[in-house]
């Protein structure tokens, strides 16, 4: 499975988890997914790809 396909599959799973109202652990056990993998993908997919970095440039006085 290509990384983009894997990400798409987990995007659907994370959406299903959110809609379920279950904890990550309960959802993983119910669906047969590794608990740590569910947590990993939730964190990975909820990170904003456009998170700006710190602007360390200072204007001269």
MOWOKA-V220154 format. One line per field, one symbol per residue. ss: DSSP state (a for helix, b for strand, c for the rest). psi: psi as a letter, one per 40 degrees, with the letter a starting at -180 (. if undefined). burial: + if it has 16 or more other C-alpha atoms within 10 Angstrom, else -. A space follows every 50 residues. Layout:
ss = ???
psi = ???
burial = ???
//
This chain:
ss = ccaaaaaaaaaaaaaaaaaacccaaaaaaaacccaaaaaaaaaaaacccc ccccccccccc
psi = hiddddddddddddddddddeiidddddddefihddddddddddeehhef hiihhehhhi.
burial = ---------++-++--+------+--++---------+--++-------- -----------
//
